[in-house]
Amino acid sequence: MLDREVLYKAYFTKDKLVHHHINSFNDFIDSGLQKVIDEVGIIETNIEETYVKLGSIRVENPTVTEADGSVERLYPNDARLRNLTYASPLRLEMTIVEGETEKEPVEAMIGMLPIMIMSQVCNLSGLSRDEMIEFGEDPLDPGGYFVVNGSERVIMTLEDLSPNKILVEYNQRYDDFIEVAKVFSQRQGYRSLVIVERGRRSILEVSFPSVSGRLNFVTLARALGLETDMEIVQAVSENPEIIKFMLENLEEAEVATKEEALEKIGGRVAAGQAKEYQKKRAAYVLDRYLLPHIGVDEGDRYAKGLFLARMAEACFELALGKRGEDDKDHYANKRLKLSGDLMEDLFRVAFSRLTRDIKYQLERASMRNRELNVITTVRADVLTERMIHPLATGNWVGGRTGVSQLLDRTDYMASLSHLRRVISPLSRSQPHFEARDLHPTQWGRICPSETPEGPNCGLVKNFAQGVELSTGVEDYEDVKRMLLDLEVAPVGGRYE
């Protein structure tokens, strides 16, 4: 007979119950912060040949600056009792470059980052049971939450549709149902919804942000580098029935060359402007807003064309009954955003605001003929305020509300339950019957009974007791190498 006690001890320890929050936040500290800094790279200024080069970022242990100016180590219980925010100083290496001369790199304090209790930079990390008690902490407290202005705040796990994945469905337009393939293309916190739909007479149309209305599929494919009819058809499919649909699209084509296609799109995105500006604007829109997850450079356009062709094929397969609609409630089509991902989104926006402020301060100092100095130009409050305010109110970047909540301390079980909660972005006021239903794929992942009654029923869920969260891969180079070793040839010299 299985020794249940061994199983319980292995699974229901305080380390296991909220480790998804702590691992995610540790990952944000280790790589997420630096990733955002590397995305920015340099802070440009309007001062001639002057810019600031950004280096490595470092997180210290949580501290508090006392009234007399002394800096002391801060522990969570002190923060609770004194209504303080449990936060650490962030130090960033910055170098001012003026023309050919590079000044000495300087490490500046850019702001305070709220720290998760029991994460790797928390002052309680690694303490023994007796030491925890000495600092006024419950040794059984699992951590996984923040202390902001003396209140314990927990970041909710958000459930959303999987980004960068093609999903097909039927949409009702007027009295008819049309086939639609959509993908939420996500890059560096920006999310772009790209839709390919099969409208009247099997003509394909594409819509994506910053372009009003819908664009003809063939026009877009030609603008992306799939110029000849043969290239477009081969990229979509070798199925004779789908080729027949594609020939109808090619007969109705508005343009014959890449140049004409760019002009046509330019006329839509910059109507009434000069021809040269229209083409520039069209190229910019295609690079930035169409499938940004593939890339934002001119060299990525061909790969975008192939991806659109895959979406077109999915549309036609749905129309021919070769595939069914994708189930949006299937857990394979869902992804969870944990506290580390949400903090990264927040830091990206806060740091962007700080870089604008540094640029302004440097330009002001230059106008007054003062020597440029990073330490004096960085106003740490700019970033600190933008990191703490969303945690204190729950109003996150991207217009989401209720992302951080006051930790439920009714009893120990209530606290654990709150730390393992999953919320859906769907509106509470609409029926969404299917989204609220139990789905078979939730078995072993989501608790079938722990959900509130009333308007939140089925939209606020909790993890099952034995759930393990897997994390995605950011770097696909290893996967590409593996495919090459297996002699899987890339399409058109590129991976789709």
C-alpha positions in Angstrom: 0.0 0.0 0.0 1.2 3.5 -0.9 2.5 5.6 2.0 0.2 8.6 1.7 2.2 10.6 4.2 5.3 10.6 1.9 3.1 11.8 -0.9 1.5 14.5 1.1 4.9 15.7 2.4 6.3 15.7 -1.2 3.4 17.7 -2.6 1.7 19.9 0.0 4.8 21.7 1.4 4.9 25.5 1.6 7.6 25.4 -1.0 5.4 23.7 -3.6 2.2 25.6 -3.0 3.3 29.0 -4.3 6.5 28.1 -6.0 5.1 29.2 -9.4 5.0 32.9 -8.2 8.4 32.8 -6.6 10.1 31.0 -9.6 8.5 33.5 -12.0 9.6 36.5 -10.0 13.2 35.1 -9.6 13.3 34.6 -13.4 12.3 38.3 -13.7 15.1 39.4 -11.4 17.7 37.1 -13.2 16.8 37.8 -16.8 13.6 39.9 -17.3 15.0 43.2 -16.0 18.2 42.9 -18.2 16.0 41.9 -21.2 14.1 45.2 -20.9 17.3 47.2 -20.6 18.8 45.4 -23.6 15.7 46.1 -25.7 16.3 49.9 -25.1 20.1 49.7 -25.5 20.7 53.4 -25.7 19.0 56.6 -24.7 19.2 59.1 -27.6 19.2 62.9 -27.1 18.8 65.9 -29.2 22.3 67.1 -28.2 24.6 66.7 -31.1 26.4 63.3 -31.2 25.5 62.6 -27.5 23.7 59.5 -26.2 23.7 57.3 -23.1 24.7 53.7 -23.4 23.0 51.3 -20.9 24.9 48.4 -19.3 24.0 45.8 -16.7 21.3 46.2 -14.1 21.6 45.0 -10.4 19.0 44.4 -7.7 20.1 44.9 -4.1 18.4 43.6 -0.9 15.4 45.5 0.4 16.4 48.6 2.4 14.7 51.6 4.0 16.1 55.1 4.3 15.5 56.5 7.8 14.7 60.1 8.7 18.4 60.7 9.6 19.5 59.6 6.2 20.9 56.2 7.3 20.1 53.1 5.1 19.0 50.0 7.0 18.0 46.5 6.0 14.2 46.2 5.8 12.3 43.0 6.8 8.7 42.3 5.8 7.3 42.6 9.3 8.8 46.1 9.8 7.3 47.1 6.4 3.8 45.9 7.6 4.0 47.6 11.0 5.4 50.9 9.7 3.3 51.1 6.5 6.4 50.9 4.3 6.9 49.3 0.8 9.2 46.3 0.9 11.4 47.3 -2.0 15.0 47.1 -3.2 17.2 49.7 -5.0 17.8 49.1 -8.7 21.3 50.1 -9.9 22.0 50.5 -13.6 25.3 51.0 -15.3 25.2 54.0 -17.7 27.8 55.6 -19.9 27.5 59.0 -21.5 29.0 59.0 -25.1 29.9 62.4 -26.6 31.1 62.1 -30.2 34.1 59.8 -30.1 34.7 60.1 -26.4 33.1 57.7 -23.9 33.0 58.8 -20.3 33.6 56.4 -17.4 30.6 54.0 -16.8 28.6 55.1 -13.7 26.2 53.0 -11.7 23.1 55.1 -10.9 20.2 54.3 -8.6 17.2 54.4 -11.0 14.4 53.5 -8.6 13.0 51.1 -6.1 11.6 47.7 -7.1 8.9 46.0 -4.9 10.2 42.6 -3.8 8.2 39.4 -3.4 8.4 37.8 0.0 10.6 34.6 0.0 12.1 35.4 -3.5 15.9 35.1 -3.9 16.6 38.8 -3.1 14.2 38.9 -0.1 16.0 39.3 3.3 14.2 36.3 4.6 15.6 34.0 1.9 17.6 31.1 3.4 16.8 31.9 7.0 16.2 29.0 9.5 12.9 28.5 11.3 14.2 30.2 14.5 15.7 33.2 12.6 12.3 33.6 10.9 10.5 33.8 14.3 13.2 36.2 15.5 12.3 38.6 12.6 8.5 38.3 13.4 7.6 36.0 10.6 5.6 32.8 10.5 7.9 30.0 9.4 5.0 28.3 7.6 4.2 31.5 5.6 4.8 30.5 2.0 5.5 34.1 0.7 4.7 34.8 -3.0 3.2 38.3 -2.2 4.4 41.9 -1.9 4.1 44.4 1.0 3.1 47.8 -0.5 2.5 50.7 1.9 2.0 48.2 4.7 -0.6 46.1 2.9 0.0 42.6 1.6 -0.7 42.5 -2.1 -0.8 39.4 -4.3 -0.5 39.5 -8.1 -3.1 37.3 -9.7 -2.2 34.7 -12.3 -3.9 35.8 -15.6 -5.3 33.3 -18.0 -5.4 34.3 -21.7 -5.4 32.9 -25.2 -2.1 31.6 -26.4 -0.1 34.2 -28.3 1.5 33.6 -31.8 -0.7 30.6 -32.4 -3.2 30.3 -35.4 -6.8 29.7 -34.3 -9.6 29.2 -36.7 -13.3 29.8 -36.2 -16.6 30.7 -37.9 -17.7 34.4 -37.6 -21.2 35.6 -38.3 -21.3 38.5 -40.8 -24.8 39.7 -41.8 -26.8 36.4 -42.5 -23.7 34.4 -43.4 -20.9 32.5 -41.6 -17.4 33.2 -42.8 -14.2 31.3 -42.0 -11.6 33.3 -40.0 -8.0 32.5 -39.0 -6.6 34.8 -36.2 -3.4 35.1 -34.3 -2.4 37.3 -31.3 1.1 38.2 -32.4 3.0 39.3 -29.3 6.5 40.9 -29.0 8.0 42.8 -26.1 4.7 43.4 -24.4 3.0 44.7 -27.6 0.1 42.5 -28.8 -1.2 42.7 -32.4 -4.3 40.9 -33.6 -4.0 39.7 -37.2 -7.1 38.3 -38.9 -7.3 36.5 -42.2 -10.9 35.9 -43.4 -12.5 34.2 -46.4 -15.2 36.6 -47.5 -17.5 36.7 -50.5 -16.6 34.4 -53.5 -13.7 32.9 -51.4 -11.7 36.2 -51.6 -9.2 36.4 -48.7 -8.9 39.6 -46.7 -6.5 40.5 -43.9 -6.9 43.0 -41.1 -4.2 44.1 -38.6 -3.6 47.2 -36.4 -3.0 50.7 -37.8 -4.7 49.8 -41.2 -8.3 50.8 -41.4 -10.6 48.1 -42.9 -9.3 45.0 -44.6 -6.5 44.5 -47.1 -6.6 42.0 -50.1 -4.5 38.9 -49.2 -2.7 38.8 -52.6 -1.8 42.5 -52.4 -0.3 41.9 -48.9 1.5 38.7 -50.0 3.1 40.6 -52.9 4.2 43.5 -50.7 5.9 40.9 -48.4 8.0 39.4 -51.2 5.8 36.6 -52.6 5.7 38.2 -56.0 4.7 35.6 -58.6 1.4 33.7 -58.7 3.3 30.4 -58.4 5.1 31.5 -55.2 1.8 32.6 -53.6 0.0 29.3 -54.5 2.9 27.1 -53.4 3.3 29.0 -50.1 -0.4 28.4 -49.3 -1.0 24.7 -50.3 -0.5 21.9 -52.7 -4.0 20.7 -52.3 -5.9 20.9 -55.7 -9.1 22.1 -54.0 -7.3 24.9 -52.1 -5.3 25.8 -55.3 -8.7 26.3 -57.1 -9.7 28.8 -54.3 -6.3 30.6 -54.7 -6.7 30.9 -58.4 -10.0 32.8 -57.8 -8.0 35.1 -55.5 -5.3 35.6 -58.1 -7.9 36.5 -60.8 -9.3 39.2 -58.6 -5.8 40.5 -57.7 -5.5 44.3 -57.5 -1.8 44.5 -58.2 0.9 42.5 -60.1 4.2 43.6 -58.6 5.8 44.3 -55.2 6.1 48.0 -56.0 2.4 48.3 -56.9 1.4 46.4 -53.8 3.4 48.8 -51.5 1.9 51.8 -53.3 -1.6 50.3 -52.8 -1.0 49.8 -49.1 0.6 53.2 -48.8 -2.5 54.8 -50.3 -4.5 53.2 -47.4 -2.2 54.0 -44.5 -1.2 57.6 -45.6 -4.0 58.8 -47.8 -3.3 62.2 -49.4 0.4 62.2 -48.7 3.3 62.3 -51.2 4.0 58.9 -53.1 7.4 58.5 -51.5 6.1 59.1 -48.0 3.2 56.6 -48.7 5.7 53.8 -49.6 7.9 54.5 -46.6 4.8 54.5 -44.3 3.6 51.2 -45.8 6.9 49.6 -45.2 7.0 50.8 -41.6 3.5 49.5 -40.9 4.3 46.1 -42.4 7.5 45.8 -40.3 6.0 47.1 -37.0 2.4 46.0 -36.9 2.0 42.9 -39.0 3.0 39.8 -37.1 5.6 41.5 -34.9 6.6 38.2 -33.2 8.4 37.1 -36.4 10.5 40.2 -36.4 10.4 44.0 -37.1 13.1 44.2 -39.8 12.8 44.3 -43.6 14.5 40.9 -43.8 11.6 39.3 -41.9 8.9 40.2 -44.5 9.3 37.0 -46.5 8.8 34.9 -43.3 5.7 37.0 -42.6 4.4 36.2 -46.1 4.8 32.4 -45.4 3.0 32.8 -42.0 0.1 34.6 -43.7 0.0 31.8 -46.3 -0.3 29.3 -43.4 -3.2 31.3 -42.0 -4.9 31.3 -45.5 -4.5 27.5 -45.7 -6.1 27.1 -42.3 -9.1 29.2 -43.5 -9.6 27.1 -46.6 -9.2 23.8 -44.7 -12.0 24.9 -42.4 -14.2 25.8 -45.4 -13.5 22.4 -47.0 -14.2 20.5 -43.7 -10.6 19.2 -43.5 -10.3 20.7 -40.0 -12.7 21.8 -37.3 -13.0 25.1 -35.4 -10.4 25.6 -32.7 -11.7 25.3 -29.1 -10.8 28.5 -27.3 -11.5 26.9 -24.0 -9.1 24.0 -24.6 -6.2 24.4 -22.2 -3.7 23.8 -25.0 -4.9 27.1 -26.5 -4.4 29.0 -23.2 -1.3 30.5 -21.5 -0.9 31.8 -18.0 0.8 35.1 -17.2 2.5 34.8 -13.8 3.8 37.6 -11.5 7.2 37.7 -13.2 5.7 38.3 -16.7 3.3 41.0 -15.3 6.1 42.7 -13.4 8.2 42.7 -16.7 5.3 44.4 -18.5 5.1 47.0 -15.7 8.9 47.6 -15.7 9.0 48.0 -19.5 6.5 50.9 -19.3 8.0 52.4 -16.2 11.5 52.3 -17.7 10.3 53.8 -21.0 9.0 56.8 -18.9 12.3 57.1 -17.1 14.3 57.1 -20.3 12.2 60.0 -21.6 12.8 61.9 -18.3 16.6 61.3 -18.5 16.6 62.6 -22.1 14.8 65.7 -21.0 17.1 66.3 -18.0 20.2 65.9 -20.1 19.0 68.3 -22.7 18.1 70.8 -20.0 21.5 70.5 -18.5 23.2 70.9 -21.9 21.2 74.1 -22.6 22.5 75.6 -19.3 26.0 74.6 -20.3 26.4 72.3 -17.3 28.6 69.2 -17.4 26.5 66.2 -18.3 26.3 63.8 -15.3 24.1 60.7 -15.2 23.8 60.6 -11.4 22.2 64.1 -11.2 19.9 63.6 -14.2 18.3 60.3 -13.0 15.2 61.0 -10.9 14.5 57.7 -9.2 11.0 58.7 -8.1 9.8 58.5 -11.8 10.3 54.7 -12.0 9.5 54.0 -8.3 6.1 55.6 -8.5 5.2 53.7 -11.7 6.2 50.4 -10.1 4.4 50.9 -6.8 1.2 52.5 -7.9 -0.2 49.6 -10.0 0.7 47.2 -7.2 -1.1 49.3 -4.7 -4.3 49.8 -6.8 -4.4 46.7 -9.1 -4.7 49.0 -12.2 -2.1 47.4 -14.5 -0.6 48.6 -17.8 -2.8 47.7 -20.8 -6.0 48.8 -19.0 -6.4 45.7 -16.9 -7.9 46.1 -13.4 -7.8 43.8 -10.3 -4.4 42.4 -11.3 -3.1 42.9 -7.7 -5.4 42.2 -4.8 -5.3 42.5 -1.0 -4.2 39.1 0.3 -7.0 37.3 2.0 -5.9 36.6 5.6 -9.2 35.1 6.9 -7.1 32.0 7.7 -4.1 30.0 6.4 -6.2 28.1 3.9 -7.8 31.3 2.5 -4.3 32.8 2.0 -3.0 29.7 0.2 -6.1 29.6 -2.0 -5.7 33.3 -2.9 -2.1 32.8 -3.9 -3.2 29.9 -6.2 -6.0 31.8 -7.9 -6.4 32.2 -11.7 -8.5 35.0 -13.3 -9.9 35.3 -16.8 -9.9 38.6 -18.7 -13.5 38.0 -19.9 -16.2 40.5 -18.9 -18.1 39.6 -15.8 -21.3 41.1 -17.1 -21.7 38.9 -20.2 -22.9 35.3 -20.2 -19.8 33.5 -21.7 -21.5 30.1 -20.9 -18.8 28.0 -22.6 -15.9 29.9 -20.9 -17.5 29.4 -17.5 -18.1 25.7 -18.0 -15.8 23.0 -16.8 -13.6 21.8 -19.7 -12.2 18.2 -19.8 -8.7 19.6 -20.3 -8.9 21.4 -16.9 -8.7 18.0 -15.2 -5.6 17.9 -12.9 -4.9 21.6 -13.6 -7.8 23.5 -12.3 -9.9 22.7 -9.3 -13.4 21.7 -10.5 -15.3 23.0 -7.4 -13.4 26.0 -6.0 -15.0 28.9 -7.9 -17.2 31.7 -6.5 -21.0 31.9 -7.0 -22.5 34.7 -8.9 -21.0 36.8 -11.8 -17.5 35.5 -11.2 -18.5 31.8 -11.5 -16.1 30.0 -13.8 -14.1 33.1 -14.6 -12.2 33.1 -11.2 -10.6 29.6 -10.8 -8.0 28.0 -8.6 -5.2 25.6 -9.3 -5.7 21.9 -8.5 -3.6 20.7 -5.6 -1.0 18.8 -7.5 -0.5 21.2 -10.4 3.0 21.8 -11.9 3.5 24.8 -14.2 5.8 24.5 -17.2 7.5 27.5 -18.6 8.0 28.5 -22.3 11.3 29.0 -24.1 12.4 32.4 -25.2 15.4 31.3 -27.3 14.5 29.0 -30.2 18.0 28.5 -31.4 18.3 25.1 -29.7 15.0 24.0 -31.3 16.2 25.1 -34.8 19.5 23.3 -34.3 17.6 20.1 -33.3 15.4 20.4 -36.4 18.5 20.8 -38.6 20.1 17.7 -37.0 16.9 15.8 -37.8 17.3 17.0 -41.4 14.0 18.9 -41.4 14.6 21.5 -44.1 13.3 25.1 -43.4 10.7 26.4 -45.9 12.2 29.0 -48.3 15.4 29.1 -46.3 13.5 30.2 -43.1 11.6 28.6 -40.3 7.9 29.4 -40.3 
